[in-house]
Amino acid sequence: VQLQASGGGLVQAGGSLRLSCVVSAPNRKRYPMGWFRQAPGKDREFVSSISWSGASTQYGEPVRGRFTISRDHAKNTVYLQMNRLEYDDTAVYYCAADSLSPPNTPAQDLGVTPGDYHYWGQGTQVTVSS
């Protein structure tokens, strides 16, 4: 499984960015996906997750109401739309695949810790200027 994240950059506070994660999985495996972030000196933090169907989603408290996760199966891509960005959103953002949970995991069971995920992309830097 290969995950390629992109879309990071420098943006002013209050602005928006959309991150993309292209998923290359063998045999058309159907994985729930997640986004995490890690700021310098801090632990990796849960941002959002989504079931394979897209019907179920979860968000970390700091981003709820500002970020939206989605996926496009035709493009094998998972997106993270980030609006009303804040200085504290500055971090390296990683996408990740959960290879053990069922494809249509309900929202309450979607993974929210790094240990719930088994494949990771390389990360994309998001910097928000105040």
Residue, then its C-alpha position, 0 to 999 in steps of 0.5 A: v500500500q502506498l499513500q501520497a499526500s500533497g496540498g500543504g503550504l503556507v497560508q494566512a490565518g483564516g484561510s483554507l487549504r485542501l490536502s489530498c492523499v492518493v491511495s495505491a492499494p493491491n487487489r482493490k482493498r477497501y480501507p478506512m482512512g485517517w488524517f493525523r498531524q504532528a507539530p514540532g515537539k508534540d505527539r502525533e494528533f488525530v485530525s479526522s477519519i473516514s470509512w471506505s464508503g464515506a458514510s462515516t466520519q470522525y473529527g478531532e475536537p480542535v478541527r471539528g466544524r472547520f475541517t471536512i474529510s471526504r474521498d473520491h473512489a474514482k480517483n483513489t483519493v482522500y481529501l481534507q478540506m481545511n477552512r478557517l485555519e488557525y496558527d495552531d493548525t501548523a504541523v506536518y499532516y499525514c494520511a494513513a490507512d487502516s488495513l484491519s477494520p471493515p470497509n464500512t466501519p461505523a463512525q464510533d469505531l473509526g480509528v482515532t489513534p496512530g496505532d489504529y493505522h498500518y500504512w502511512g504517507q510521507g506527510t505534507q507541511v501546513t504552515v499558518s501564519s498569524 
